[in-house]
Each structure stands twice: as structure tokens, then as C-alpha cells.
Amino acid sequence: MKTKKVTYEDYEKLSGTSDLYLNQLLDLFGSMNWKEGTFLYFEINNINVLQLSYENDNRFLIEITNDGDEMIYLQKYATYEEAVELIEYYFENEEIGSTIGFYEVPINTKTLDDILEENK
């Protein structure tokens, strides 16, 4: 079984970086005190990182970062259940694969909300 180095912070009880198996990561995700500012991330591969941050009641910002100079990240909003599915997928798969529902966001100039507004 493989592990991934996971960094997490809930500003209350859980903070740090740990090498975790998938079941440990899912337990951590479920036990974090998700509130504004809380986050968790891990490397998908040498280029991409999956980051989850809390937005509001049962809404997470899911972000796939990259090391490109353009600073265009893939982002989407997800429920708790969708976030768990994405954690499972990207923990097991090192390729980005399907990014259905994700939007390209130039994070230096726009937010996901800006992009969603433009696409109405």
C-alpha cells in the first residue's frame, strides 16, 4: 500500500504533515474541524497538488495546482461527499485524468467565483 505526504491545518486540533495511507487520510479529513481557513493538500504527481479548503457549510474549494508560470489552476466547488471522492481518486491516480466540472482559474487575476459569473 502506498502513502502520500499530507499537509493539513484546522487551527484548532490538527496541524502538520504526515505520511498517510488512504484510509488514514480519509479519517483525518473526516475528523478535521472544517471552518474558514482550514485546508489539506497532497501531491498528485511531481507537477500537481490537490488542495482542499473550506468555504462554508458543506462547500469546499477543490484546487489542482501546478508548477506552471501562468498560475492557472483547476478549481471547483464540491460537497463533503464529492471532496471524499476526489481525494480517493487523486490519491490512487498520479495522472490528472478527467477534470469534468473544474474551471481554469488564473489565480493572480481572478477567483473561481469570477469565472463562474463569466460563464453564466
MODELLER restraints for C-alpha pairs under 7 A, 6 or more apart:
rsr = mdl.restraints
at = mdl.atoms
rsr.add(forms.Gaussian(group=physical.xy_distance, feature=features.Distance(at['CA:2:A'], at['CA:21:A']), mean=6.25, stdev=0.5))
rsr.add(forms.Gaussian(group=physical.xy_distance, feature=features.Distance(at['CA:3:A'], at['CA:19:A']), mean=5.80, stdev=0.5))
rsr.add(forms.Gaussian(group=physical.xy_distance, feature=features.Distance(at['CA:3:A'], at['CA:20:A']), mean=4.97, stdev=0.5))
rsr.add(forms.Gaussian(group=physical.xy_distance, feature=features.Distance(at['CA:3:A'], at['CA:21:A']), mean=4.52, stdev=0.5))
rsr.add(forms.Gaussian(group=physical.xy_distance, feature=features.Distance(at['CA:4:A'], at['CA:19:A']), mean=5.29, stdev=0.5))
rsr.add(forms.Gaussian(group=physical.xy_distance, feature=features.Distance(at['CA:4:A'], at['CA:20:A']), mean=5.51, stdev=0.5))
rsr.add(forms.Gaussian(group=physical.xy_distance, feature=features.Distance(at['CA:4:A'], at['CA:21:A']), mean=6.72, stdev=0.5))
rsr.add(forms.Gaussian(group=physical.xy_distance, feature=features.Distance(at['CA:4:A'], at['CA:42:A']), mean=6.81, stdev=0.5))
rsr.add(forms.Gaussian(group=physical.xy_distance, feature=features.Distance(at['CA:5:A'], at['CA:17:A']), mean=6.54, stdev=0.5))
rsr.add(forms.Gaussian(group=physical.xy_distance, feature=features.Distance(at['CA:5:A'], at['CA:18:A']), mean=5.46, stdev=0.5))
rsr.add(forms.Gaussian(group=physical.xy_distance, feature=features.Distance(at['CA:5:A'], at['CA:19:A']), mean=4.33, stdev=0.5))
rsr.add(forms.Gaussian(group=physical.xy_distance, feature=features.Distance(at['CA:5:A'], at['CA:20:A']), mean=6.40, stdev=0.5))
rsr.add(forms.Gaussian(group=physical.xy_distance, feature=features.Distance(at['CA:5:A'], at['CA:42:A']), mean=6.07, stdev=0.5))
rsr.add(forms.Gaussian(group=physical.xy_distance, feature=features.Distance(at['CA:6:A'], at['CA:17:A']), mean=5.36, stdev=0.5))
rsr.add(forms.Gaussian(group=physical.xy_distance, feature=features.Distance(at['CA:6:A'], at['CA:18:A']), mean=5.36, stdev=0.5))
rsr.add(forms.Gaussian(group=physical.xy_distance, feature=features.Distance(at['CA:6:A'], at['CA:19:A']), mean=6.18, stdev=0.5))
rsr.add(forms.Gaussian(group=physical.xy_distance, feature=features.Distance(at['CA:6:A'], at['CA:20:A']), mean=6.79, stdev=0.5))
rsr.add(forms.Gaussian(group=physical.xy_distance, feature=features.Distance(at['CA:6:A'], at['CA:41:A']), mean=5.77, stdev=0.5))
rsr.add(forms.Gaussian(group=physical.xy_distance, feature=features.Distance(at['CA:6:A'], at['CA:42:A']), mean=4.78, stdev=0.5))
rsr.add(forms.Gaussian(group=physical.xy_distance, feature=features.Distance(at['CA:7:A'], at['CA:16:A']), mean=5.69, stdev=0.5))
rsr.add(forms.Gaussian(group=physical.xy_distance, feature=features.Distance(at['CA:7:A'], at['CA:17:A']), mean=4.19, stdev=0.5))
rsr.add(forms.Gaussian(group=physical.xy_distance, feature=features.Distance(at['CA:7:A'], at['CA:18:A']), mean=6.62, stdev=0.5))
rsr.add(forms.Gaussian(group=physical.xy_distance, feature=features.Distance(at['CA:7:A'], at['CA:40:A']), mean=5.63, stdev=0.5))
rsr.add(forms.Gaussian(group=physical.xy_distance, feature=features.Distance(at['CA:7:A'], at['CA:41:A']), mean=5.42, stdev=0.5))
rsr.add(forms.Gaussian(group=physical.xy_distance, feature=features.Distance(at['CA:7:A'], at['CA:42:A']), mean=6.46, stdev=0.5))
rsr.add(forms.Gaussian(group=physical.xy_distance, feature=features.Distance(at['CA:8:A'], at['CA:15:A']), mean=5.44, stdev=0.5))
rsr.add(forms.Gaussian(group=physical.xy_distance, feature=features.Distance(at['CA:8:A'], at['CA:16:A']), mean=5.61, stdev=0.5))
rsr.add(forms.Gaussian(group=physical.xy_distance, feature=features.Distance(at['CA:8:A'], at['CA:17:A']), mean=6.40, stdev=0.5))
rsr.add(forms.Gaussian(group=physical.xy_distance, feature=features.Distance(at['CA:8:A'], at['CA:39:A']), mean=5.68, stdev=0.5))
rsr.add(forms.Gaussian(group=physical.xy_distance, feature=features.Distance(at['CA:8:A'], at['CA:40:A']), mean=4.20, stdev=0.5))
rsr.add(forms.Gaussian(group=physical.xy_distance, feature=features.Distance(at['CA:8:A'], at['CA:41:A']), mean=6.52, stdev=0.5))
rsr.add(forms.Gaussian(group=physical.xy_distance, feature=features.Distance(at['CA:9:A'], at['CA:15:A']), mean=4.31, stdev=0.5))
rsr.add(forms.Gaussian(group=physical.xy_distance, feature=features.Distance(at['CA:9:A'], at['CA:16:A']), mean=6.57, stdev=0.5))
rsr.add(forms.Gaussian(group=physical.xy_distance, feature=features.Distance(at['CA:9:A'], at['CA:38:A']), mean=5.63, stdev=0.5))
rsr.add(forms.Gaussian(group=physical.xy_distance, feature=features.Distance(at['CA:9:A'], at['CA:39:A']), mean=5.56, stdev=0.5))
rsr.add(forms.Gaussian(group=physical.xy_distance, feature=features.Distance(at['CA:9:A'], at['CA:40:A']), mean=6.53, stdev=0.5))
rsr.add(forms.Gaussian(group=physical.xy_distance, feature=features.Distance(at['CA:10:A'], at['CA:32:A']), mean=6.25, stdev=0.5))
rsr.add(forms.Gaussian(group=physical.xy_distance, feature=features.Distance(at['CA:10:A'], at['CA:33:A']), mean=5.72, stdev=0.5))
rsr.add(forms.Gaussian(group=physical.xy_distance, feature=features.Distance(at['CA:10:A'], at['CA:34:A']), mean=6.45, stdev=0.5))
rsr.add(forms.Gaussian(group=physical.xy_distance, feature=features.Distance(at['CA:10:A'], at['CA:38:A']), mean=4.52, stdev=0.5))
rsr.add(forms.Gaussian(group=physical.xy_distance, feature=features.Distance(at['CA:10:A'], at['CA:39:A']), mean=6.65, stdev=0.5))
rsr.add(forms.Gaussian(group=physical.xy_distance, feature=features.Distance(at['CA:11:A'], at['CA:38:A']), mean=6.95, stdev=0.5))
rsr.add(forms.Gaussian(group=physical.xy_distance, feature=features.Distance(at['CA:14:A'], at['CA:32:A']), mean=6.61, stdev=0.5))
rsr.add(forms.Gaussian(group=physical.xy_distance, feature=features.Distance(at['CA:22:A'], at['CA:91:A']), mean=6.92, stdev=0.5))
rsr.add(forms.Gaussian(group=physical.xy_distance, feature=features.Distance(at['CA:34:A'], at['CA:54:A']), mean=6.11, stdev=0.5))
rsr.add(forms.Gaussian(group=physical.xy_distance, feature=features.Distance(at['CA:35:A'], at['CA:54:A']), mean=5.87, stdev=0.5))
rsr.add(forms.Gaussian(group=physical.xy_distance, feature=features.Distance(at['CA:36:A'], at['CA:54:A']), mean=5.62, stdev=0.5))
rsr.add(forms.Gaussian(group=physical.xy_distance, feature=features.Distance(at['CA:36:A'], at['CA:55:A']), mean=6.14, stdev=0.5))
rsr.add(forms.Gaussian(group=physical.xy_distance, feature=features.Distance(at['CA:37:A'], at['CA:53:A']), mean=6.77, stdev=0.5))
rsr.add(forms.Gaussian(group=physical.xy_distance, feature=features.Distance(at['CA:37:A'], at['CA:54:A']), mean=6.37, stdev=0.5))
rsr.add(forms.Gaussian(group=physical.xy_distance, feature=features.Distance(at['CA:38:A'], at['CA:53:A']), mean=5.68, stdev=0.5))
rsr.add(forms.Gaussian(group=physical.xy_distance, feature=features.Distance(at['CA:38:A'], at['CA:54:A']), mean=5.64, stdev=0.5))
rsr.add(forms.Gaussian(group=physical.xy_distance, feature=features.Distance(at['CA:39:A'], at['CA:52:A']), mean=5.53, stdev=0.5))
rsr.add(forms.Gaussian(group=physical.xy_distance, feature=features.Distance(at['CA:39:A'], at['CA:53:A']), mean=4.26, stdev=0.5))
rsr.add(forms.Gaussian(group=physical.xy_distance, feature=features.Distance(at['CA:39:A'], at['CA:54:A']), mean=6.55, stdev=0.5))
rsr.add(forms.Gaussian(group=physical.xy_distance, feature=features.Distance(at['CA:40:A'], at['CA:51:A']), mean=5.82, stdev=0.5))
rsr.add(forms.Gaussian(group=physical.xy_distance, feature=features.Distance(at['CA:40:A'], at['CA:52:A']), mean=5.34, stdev=0.5))
rsr.add(forms.Gaussian(group=physical.xy_distance, feature=features.Distance(at['CA:40:A'], at['CA:53:A']), mean=6.57, stdev=0.5))
rsr.add(forms.Gaussian(group=physical.xy_distance, feature=features.Distance(at['CA:41:A'], at['CA:49:A']), mean=6.80, stdev=0.5))
rsr.add(forms.Gaussian(group=physical.xy_distance, feature=features.Distance(at['CA:41:A'], at['CA:50:A']), mean=5.48, stdev=0.5))
rsr.add(forms.Gaussian(group=physical.xy_distance, feature=features.Distance(at['CA:41:A'], at['CA:51:A']), mean=4.18, stdev=0.5))
rsr.add(forms.Gaussian(group=physical.xy_distance, feature=features.Distance(at['CA:41:A'], at['CA:52:A']), mean=6.18, stdev=0.5))
rsr.add(forms.Gaussian(group=physical.xy_distance, feature=features.Distance(at['CA:42:A'], at['CA:49:A']), mean=5.64, stdev=0.5))
rsr.add(forms.Gaussian(group=physical.xy_distance, feature=features.Distance(at['CA:42:A'], at['CA:50:A']), mean=5.59, stdev=0.5))
rsr.add(forms.Gaussian(group=physical.xy_distance, feature=features.Distance(at['CA:42:A'], at['CA:51:A']), mean=6.72, stdev=0.5))
rsr.add(forms.Gaussian(group=physical.xy_distance, feature=features.Distance(at['CA:43:A'], at['CA:49:A']), mean=4.25, stdev=0.5))
rsr.add(forms.Gaussian(group=physical.xy_distance, feature=features.Distance(at['CA:43:A'], at['CA:50:A']), mean=6.20, stdev=0.5))
rsr.add(forms.Gaussian(group=physical.xy_distance, feature=features.Distance(at['CA:44:A'], at['CA:50:A']), mean=6.27, stdev=0.5))
rsr.add(forms.Gaussian(group=physical.xy_distance, feature=features.Distance(at['CA:44:A'], at['CA:90:A']), mean=5.98, stdev=0.5))
rsr.add(forms.Gaussian(group=physical.xy_distance, feature=features.Distance(at['CA:44:A'], at['CA:91:A']), mean=6.63, stdev=0.5))
rsr.add(forms.Gaussian(group=physical.xy_distance, feature=features.Distance(at['CA:44:A'], at['CA:94:A']), mean=5.17, stdev=0.5))
rsr.add(forms.Gaussian(group=physical.xy_distance, feature=features.Distance(at['CA:45:A'], at['CA:94:A']), mean=5.26, stdev=0.5))
rsr.add(forms.Gaussian(group=physical.xy_distance, feature=features.Distance(at['CA:47:A'], at['CA:66:A']), mean=5.29, stdev=0.5))
rsr.add(forms.Gaussian(group=physical.xy_distance, feature=features.Distance(at['CA:47:A'], at['CA:67:A']), mean=5.67, stdev=0.5))
rsr.add(forms.Gaussian(group=physical.xy_distance, feature=features.Distance(at['CA:48:A'], at['CA:64:A']), mean=6.23, stdev=0.5))
rsr.add(forms.Gaussian(group=physical.xy_distance, feature=features.Distance(at['CA:48:A'], at['CA:65:A']), mean=5.31, stdev=0.5))
rsr.add(forms.Gaussian(group=physical.xy_distance, feature=features.Distance(at['CA:48:A'], at['CA:66:A']), mean=4.54, stdev=0.5))
rsr.add(forms.Gaussian(group=physical.xy_distance, feature=features.Distance(at['CA:49:A'], at['CA:64:A']), mean=5.51, stdev=0.5))
rsr.add(forms.Gaussian(group=physical.xy_distance, feature=features.Distance(at['CA:49:A'], at['CA:65:A']), mean=5.14, stdev=0.5))
rsr.add(forms.Gaussian(group=physical.xy_distance, feature=features.Distance(at['CA:49:A'], at['CA:66:A']), mean=6.60, stdev=0.5))
rsr.add(forms.Gaussian(group=physical.xy_distance, feature=features.Distance(at['CA:50:A'], at['CA:63:A']), mean=5.83, stdev=0.5))
rsr.add(forms.Gaussian(group=physical.xy_distance, feature=features.Distance(at['CA:50:A'], at['CA:64:A']), mean=4.75, stdev=0.5))
rsr.add(forms.Gaussian(group=physical.xy_distance, feature=features.Distance(at['CA:50:A'], at['CA:65:A']), mean=6.60, stdev=0.5))
rsr.add(forms.Gaussian(group=physical.xy_distance, feature=features.Distance(at['CA:51:A'], at['CA:62:A']), mean=5.92, stdev=0.5))
rsr.add(forms.Gaussian(group=physical.xy_distance, feature=features.Distance(at['CA:51:A'], at['CA:63:A']), mean=5.11, stdev=0.5))
rsr.add(forms.Gaussian(group=physical.xy_distance, feature=features.Distance(at['CA:51:A'], at['CA:64:A']), mean=6.36, stdev=0.5))
rsr.add(forms.Gaussian(group=physical.xy_distance, feature=features.Distance(at['CA:52:A'], at['CA:60:A']), mean=6.42, stdev=0.5))
rsr.add(forms.Gaussian(group=physical.xy_distance, feature=features.Distance(at['CA:52:A'], at['CA:61:A']), mean=5.72, stdev=0.5))
rsr.add(forms.Gaussian(group=physical.xy_distance, feature=features.Distance(at['CA:52:A'], at['CA:62:A']), mean=4.78, stdev=0.5))
rsr.add(forms.Gaussian(group=physical.xy_distance, feature=features.Distance(at['CA:52:A'], at['CA:63:A']), mean=6.38, stdev=0.5))
rsr.add(forms.Gaussian(group=physical.xy_distance, feature=features.Distance(at['CA:53:A'], at['CA:60:A']), mean=5.61, stdev=0.5))
rsr.add(forms.Gaussian(group=physical.xy_distance, feature=features.Distance(at['CA:53:A'], at['CA:61:A']), mean=5.29, stdev=0.5))
rsr.add(forms.Gaussian(group=physical.xy_distance, feature=features.Distance(at['CA:53:A'], at['CA:62:A']), mean=6.78, stdev=0.5))
rsr.add(forms.Gaussian(group=physical.xy_distance, feature=features.Distance(at['CA:54:A'], at['CA:60:A']), mean=4.67, stdev=0.5))
rsr.add(forms.Gaussian(group=physical.xy_distance, feature=features.Distance(at['CA:54:A'], at['CA:61:A']), mean=6.30, stdev=0.5))
rsr.add(forms.Gaussian(group=physical.xy_distance, feature=features.Distance(at['CA:55:A'], at['CA:61:A']), mean=6.27, stdev=0.5))
rsr.add(forms.Gaussian(group=physical.xy_distance, feature=features.Distance(at['CA:58:A'], at['CA:79:A']), mean=5.25, stdev=0.5))
rsr.add(forms.Gaussian(group=physical.xy_distance, feature=features.Distance(at['CA:58:A'], at['CA:80:A']), mean=5.67, stdev=0.5))
rsr.add(forms.Gaussian(group=physical.xy_distance, feature=features.Distance(at['CA:59:A'], at['CA:77:A']), mean=6.39, stdev=0.5))
rsr.add(forms.Gaussian(group=physical.xy_distance, feature=features.Distance(at['CA:59:A'], at['CA:78:A']), mean=5.59, stdev=0.5))
rsr.add(forms.Gaussian(group=physical.xy_distance, feature=features.Distance(at['CA:59:A'], at['CA:79:A']), mean=4.92, stdev=0.5))
rsr.add(forms.Gaussian(group=physical.xy_distance, feature=features.Distance(at['CA:59:A'], at['CA:80:A']), mean=6.75, stdev=0.5))
rsr.add(forms.Gaussian(group=physical.xy_distance, feature=features.Distance(at['CA:60:A'], at['CA:77:A']), mean=5.54, stdev=0.5))
rsr.add(forms.Gaussian(group=physical.xy_distance, feature=features.Distance(at['CA:60:A'], at['CA:78:A']), mean=5.21, stdev=0.5))
rsr.add(forms.Gaussian(group=physical.xy_distance, feature=features.Distance(at['CA:60:A'], at['CA:79:A']), mean=6.17, stdev=0.5))
rsr.add(forms.Gaussian(group=physical.xy_distance, feature=features.Distance(at['CA:61:A'], at['CA:75:A']), mean=6.94, stdev=0.5))
rsr.add(forms.Gaussian(group=physical.xy_distance, feature=features.Distance(at['CA:61:A'], at['CA:76:A']), mean=5.94, stdev=0.5))
rsr.add(forms.Gaussian(group=physical.xy_distance, feature=features.Distance(at['CA:61:A'], at['CA:77:A']), mean=4.73, stdev=0.5))
rsr.add(forms.Gaussian(group=physical.xy_distance, feature=features.Distance(at['CA:61:A'], at['CA:78:A']), mean=6.48, stdev=0.5))
rsr.add(forms.Gaussian(group=physical.xy_distance, feature=features.Distance(at['CA:62:A'], at['CA:75:A']), mean=5.55, stdev=0.5))
rsr.add(forms.Gaussian(group=physical.xy_distance, feature=features.Distance(at['CA:62:A'], at['CA:76:A']), mean=5.33, stdev=0.5))
rsr.add(forms.Gaussian(group=physical.xy_distance, feature=features.Distance(at['CA:62:A'], at['CA:77:A']), mean=5.95, stdev=0.5))
rsr.add(forms.Gaussian(group=physical.xy_distance, feature=features.Distance(at['CA:62:A'], at['CA:78:A']), mean=6.78, stdev=0.5))
rsr.add(forms.Gaussian(group=physical.xy_distance, feature=features.Distance(at['CA:63:A'], at['CA:73:A']), mean=6.69, stdev=0.5))
rsr.add(forms.Gaussian(group=physical.xy_distance, feature=features.Distance(at['CA:63:A'], at['CA:74:A']), mean=5.63, stdev=0.5))
rsr.add(forms.Gaussian(group=physical.xy_distance, feature=features.Distance(at['CA:63:A'], at['CA:75:A']), mean=4.46, stdev=0.5))
rsr.add(forms.Gaussian(group=physical.xy_distance, feature=features.Distance(at['CA:63:A'], at['CA:76:A']), mean=6.73, stdev=0.5))
rsr.add(forms.Gaussian(group=physical.xy_distance, feature=features.Distance(at['CA:64:A'], at['CA:73:A']), mean=5.84, stdev=0.5))
rsr.add(forms.Gaussian(group=physical.xy_distance, feature=features.Distance(at['CA:64:A'], at['CA:74:A']), mean=5.06, stdev=0.5))
rsr.add(forms.Gaussian(group=physical.xy_distance, feature=features.Distance(at['CA:64:A'], at['CA:75:A']), mean=6.43, stdev=0.5))
rsr.add(forms.Gaussian(group=physical.xy_distance, feature=features.Distance(at['CA:65:A'], at['CA:73:A']), mean=5.02, stdev=0.5))
rsr.add(forms.Gaussian(group=physical.xy_distance, feature=features.Distance(at['CA:65:A'], at['CA:74:A']), mean=6.70, stdev=0.5))
rsr.add(forms.Gaussian(group=physical.xy_distance, feature=features.Distance(at['CA:66:A'], at['CA:73:A']), mean=6.63, stdev=0.5))
rsr.add(forms.Gaussian(group=physical.xy_distance, feature=features.Distance(at['CA:71:A'], at['CA:106:A']), mean=5.77, stdev=0.5))
rsr.add(forms.Gaussian(group=physical.xy_distance, feature=features.Distance(at['CA:71:A'], at['CA:107:A']), mean=6.05, stdev=0.5))
rsr.add(forms.Gaussian(group=physical.xy_distance, feature=features.Distance(at['CA:71:A'], at['CA:108:A']), mean=6.79, stdev=0.5))
rsr.add(forms.Gaussian(group=physical.xy_distance, feature=features.Distance(at['CA:72:A'], at['CA:104:A']), mean=6.02, stdev=0.5))
rsr.add(forms.Gaussian(group=physical.xy_distance, feature=features.Distance(at['CA:72:A'], at['CA:105:A']), mean=5.21, stdev=0.5))
rsr.add(forms.Gaussian(group=physical.xy_distance, feature=features.Distance(at['CA:72:A'], at['CA:106:A']), mean=4.22, stdev=0.5))
rsr.add(forms.Gaussian(group=physical.xy_distance, feature=features.Distance(at['CA:72:A'], at['CA:107:A']), mean=6.06, stdev=0.5))
rsr.add(forms.Gaussian(group=physical.xy_distance, feature=features.Distance(at['CA:73:A'], at['CA:104:A']), mean=5.66, stdev=0.5))
rsr.add(forms.Gaussian(group=physical.xy_distance, feature=features.Distance(at['CA:73:A'], at['CA:105:A']), mean=5.31, stdev=0.5))
rsr.add(forms.Gaussian(group=physical.xy_distance, feature=features.Distance(at['CA:73:A'], at['CA:106:A']), mean=6.47, stdev=0.5))
rsr.add(forms.Gaussian(group=physical.xy_distance, feature=features.Distance(at['CA:73:A'], at['CA:107:A']), mean=6.77, stdev=0.5))
rsr.add(forms.Gaussian(group=physical.xy_distance, feature=features.Distance(at['CA:74:A'], at['CA:102:A']), mean=5.59, stdev=0.5))
rsr.add(forms.Gaussian(group=physical.xy_distance, feature=features.Distance(at['CA:74:A'], at['CA:103:A']), mean=5.33, stdev=0.5))
rsr.add(forms.Gaussian(group=physical.xy_distance, feature=features.Distance(at['CA:74:A'], at['CA:104:A']), mean=4.73, stdev=0.5))
rsr.add(forms.Gaussian(group=physical.xy_distance, feature=features.Distance(at['CA:74:A'], at['CA:105:A']), mean=6.12, stdev=0.5))
rsr.add(forms.Gaussian(group=physical.xy_distance, feature=features.Distance(at['CA:75:A'], at['CA:102:A']), mean=5.11, stdev=0.5))
rsr.add(forms.Gaussian(group=physical.xy_distance, feature=features.Distance(at['CA:75:A'], at['CA:103:A']), mean=5.31, stdev=0.5))
rsr.add(forms.Gaussian(group=physical.xy_distance, feature=features.Distance(at['CA:75:A'], at['CA:104:A']), mean=6.56, stdev=0.5))
rsr.add(forms.Gaussian(group=physical.xy_distance, feature=features.Distance(at['CA:75:A'], at['CA:105:A']), mean=6.67, stdev=0.5))
rsr.add(forms.Gaussian(group=physical.xy_distance, feature=features.Distance(at['CA:75:A'], at['CA:112:A']), mean=6.63, stdev=0.5))
rsr.add(forms.Gaussian(group=physical.xy_distance, feature=features.Distance(at['CA:76:A'], at['CA:101:A']), mean=6.47, stdev=0.5))
rsr.add(forms.Gaussian(group=physical.xy_distance, feature=features.Distance(at['CA:76:A'], at['CA:102:A']), mean=4.89, stdev=0.5))
rsr.add(forms.Gaussian(group=physical.xy_distance, feature=features.Distance(at['CA:76:A'], at['CA:103:A']), mean=6.36, stdev=0.5))
rsr.add(forms.Gaussian(group=physical.xy_distance, feature=features.Distance(at['CA:105:A'], at['CA:111:A']), mean=6.50, stdev=0.5))
rsr.add(forms.Gaussian(group=physical.xy_distance, feature=features.Distance(at['CA:105:A'], at['CA:112:A']), mean=6.14, stdev=0.5))
rsr.add(forms.Gaussian(group=physical.xy_distance, feature=features.Distance(at['CA:105:A'], at['CA:115:A']), mean=6.91, stdev=0.5))
